[in-house]
Amino acid sequence: MNAIKEAKKLIAKDPFRPSAKTLADLVLSLESGEPFQLERLYALQLSDFDLAVQIIREWRLDRYYAGKAKLYDFAVQASALNQPEQAAAPQQQQMAGIAADAPISSPS
């Protein structure tokens, strides 16, 4: 089970528990970029501390992949902008031909 799902279960089980509040605040801090006092992590039991560290690792990994996808999308758009207009015209004609050949479906 990944740490984010495990933390969600822990927080949902008893949101008033101090460790649940600390983990919830950590997640809010990671998402918003607001400061988080690391001393709060040291006050956790070892298992909850380990969970917090795993949350940080997973959060970083997810951001890396999200950033990579955004970069790829941006690169595709930039590449399309940098193509000469003459090269773009046959592609547009080809796409129009594909669209013309596609069957028209009626809404259900």
N, C-alpha and C positions, 0 to 999 in steps of 0.2 A: 504494500500500500504506500502511495507516495505521501510525503509529509504534509502537503497542503490539504489533502483529503483527511488525513489523520487529525490535523489541527481543527478542521471544520467540525469533525465529530466531537472533539474535546470541547470546543467552544459551545456547540449546540447542546451538549449534555448538561453543562452547568455554566452559563455565561457569567455568573457572579463569582465563580471561583477565581482567586487571584491569578493563578497561572493562565486561565482562559482569557482573562482581561489583558494580561501581559502579551499573550500571543496575538490577540485581536488587535491590540495597539501596535504591535510589531508589523502586522500585515498592513494596517492603515498607513503606517509610516513608510513602508516599502512602496506602496502604491502612490502616495501623495508626495513623497520626497521630503516630508517633514522630519525634523530631528527625533531621534529615539534615544533614551538614556540606556546605555549598555548595562549599567549597574542593575537594571531590572532583570536582565537575563541571568545574572549571577545569583539572584535571589531564588531562581527556579530550582526545583529538584533536578537531579542530573538527567533523568529521562525527558523532562520537559525542556531542559536546556538543549539537549541533543536534538529534540524536535525543532526547536527554534533555529538552530544552526542549519538543519536540513531544509527548513522553509527558506532561509536566506539563499542557500545553494540552488534550490529549485527555482526560486524567483529570479535569480541571476541567469540561470540557464534559459528560462522561458523568455526573458527579455532579450537574450542573445538571439534566439530563434525568431522572435517577433521583429527584431531589428534587421535580421538577415532577410526576412521576407519583404520588409518595407524597402530595403536597399535594392533587392532584385526588381521589385515593381518599379522603383524610380529609375533603375538602369534601363529597363525595357522601354519606359516612356521617353527617356533621354535618347536612347538609340533610335527610336522612331522619329524623333524631332530632328536628328542629325542626318537622316537619310535624304538624299537629293530628291526634289519634287518629281523628277522624271522616273525615278525608281518607285516612288510611292504610287504613281498613277496606274501602272499595270497591276499592282497589288489591289488597289481600290476597285479596278475593273473586274479582277478575278473574284473579289469578295462579293461584288454586285451580282456576278454570274452565279455564284453559289447560292446567294439569297434568292435569286430568281428561280433556280431549279428546286429549291426547298419546297416541300408540300406545305400548303397553308392549312393549319389546324384550326378548327372552330373551338371556341371556349366551351367548356363543359358545364 
